[in-house]
Every structure is written in C-alpha cells, then in structure tokens.
Amino acid sequence: MSNQLSEDDLARARHDPAFRQQMLAEHLERLLDALNRMRRANNDSPQAARQIREGVDLAVKLADRLQQNGPVRAA
C-alpha cells in the first residue's frame, strides 16, 4: 500500500472488509511509528505536545475501529 490513499483505495475499503482491516492496521502502525519518532525527538514545545496528544487520540480511534471490525477471515 502506498503512503497516500487514493479515491479508489477508499472506495475499495468501503466494500472490502479485509482490505479495510489491512488499511487500518497499516495506518495505525505508521501513526505509532511517527509518534515514537516525535517522542524520541525530545521536543518540549507546547505544539509538539499537542501534536502527540492528537496522534494518540487518533491511534485510539483507529484501534477501536480495528477491534469493532474484528478479524476478517478469508472465504
């Protein structure tokens, strides 16, 4: 999967539960990696702290979506 989501990817995710699950998992992993890089950067600015909080909130939402969808079994 590329770094950018296309309209085709979004349309496929609406109709293909396995693809949607994969897409959510990959983007959650990328978000967590980015949050870890930010944390290791030791930037104590209020803006950095706000961005980390927003990223954590988004990660929780993505994780909730992954749990709601549950594992997708191949038919």
Kinemage of the C-alpha trace (Angstrom):
@kinemage 1
@onewidth
@group {chain A} dominant
@subgroup {mainchain}
@vectorlist {calphas} color= white
{ca met a 1} P 0.000 0.000 0.000
{ca ser a 2} L 1.357 3.433 -0.885
{ca asn a 3} L 1.797 6.342 1.507
{ca gln a 4} L -1.169 8.183 0.030
{ca leu a 5} L -4.698 6.839 -0.142
{ca ser a 6} L -6.405 7.243 -3.467
{ca glu a 7} L -10.121 7.578 -4.062
{ca asp a 8} L -10.007 4.023 -5.433
{ca asp a 9} L -8.463 2.783 -2.164
{ca leu a 10} L -11.199 4.469 -0.155
{ca ala a 11} L -13.925 3.046 -2.381
{ca arg a 12} L -12.429 -0.428 -2.103
{ca ala a 13} L -12.197 -0.101 1.696
{ca arg a 14} L -15.930 0.660 1.840
{ca his a 15} L -16.759 -2.622 0.087
{ca asp a 16} L -13.906 -4.966 1.028
{ca pro a 17} L -13.699 -5.711 4.779
{ca ala a 18} L -10.326 -7.485 4.501
{ca phe a 19} L -8.793 -4.554 2.618
{ca arg a 20} L -10.291 -2.081 5.126
{ca gln a 21} L -8.831 -4.063 8.039
{ca gln a 22} L -5.401 -4.178 6.364
{ca met a 23} L -5.538 -0.475 5.566
{ca leu a 24} L -6.466 0.461 9.147
{ca ala a 25} L -3.749 -1.761 10.615
{ca glu a 26} L -1.058 -0.365 8.321
{ca his a 27} L -2.017 3.217 9.036
{ca leu a 28} L -2.156 2.574 12.781
{ca glu a 29} L 1.363 1.137 12.602
{ca arg a 30} L 2.606 4.157 10.639
{ca leu a 31} L 0.980 6.532 13.122
{ca leu a 32} L 2.543 4.752 16.103
{ca asp a 33} L 5.960 4.862 14.416
{ca ala a 34} L 5.581 8.597 13.852
{ca leu a 35} L 4.528 9.145 17.469
{ca asn a 36} L 7.560 7.225 18.690
{ca arg a 37} L 9.862 9.330 16.499
{ca met a 38} L 8.288 12.501 17.895
{ca arg a 39} L 8.655 11.250 21.453
{ca arg a 40} L 12.338 10.386 20.933
{ca ala a 41} L 12.986 13.842 19.457
{ca asn a 42} L 12.564 15.319 22.974
{ca asn a 43} L 10.809 18.429 21.703
{ca asp a 44} L 9.244 20.001 24.799
{ca ser a 45} L 7.300 22.672 22.932
{ca pro a 46} L 3.559 23.011 23.543
{ca gln a 47} L 2.930 22.456 19.828
{ca ala a 48} L 4.807 19.125 19.866
{ca ala a 49} L 2.886 18.023 22.964
{ca arg a 50} L -0.413 18.939 21.281
{ca gln a 51} L 0.520 17.016 18.136
{ca ile a 52} L 1.432 13.940 20.181
{ca arg a 53} L -1.880 14.120 22.068
{ca glu a 54} L -3.794 14.417 18.782
{ca gly a 55} L -1.842 11.490 17.373
{ca val a 56} L -2.593 9.370 20.427
{ca asp a 57} L -6.303 10.226 20.170
{ca leu a 58} L -6.289 9.204 16.505
{ca ala a 59} L -4.405 5.977 17.314
{ca val a 60} L -7.045 5.068 19.894
{ca lys a 61} L -9.805 5.696 17.339
{ca leu a 62} L -8.044 3.540 14.750
{ca ala a 63} L -7.518 0.758 17.298
{ca asp a 64} L -11.210 0.926 18.243
{ca arg a 65} L -12.178 0.614 14.574
{ca leu a 66} L -9.904 -2.385 14.177
{ca gln a 67} L -11.497 -4.067 17.197
{ca gln a 68} L -15.031 -3.271 16.023
{ca asn a 69} L -14.372 -4.816 12.636
{ca gly a 70} L -12.752 -7.863 14.198
{ca pro a 71} L -10.525 -10.249 12.298
{ca val a 72} L -11.529 -10.855 8.717
{ca arg a 73} L -11.475 -14.480 7.646
{ca ala a 74} L -10.788 -15.467 4.073
{ca ala a 75} L -13.736 -17.149 2.395
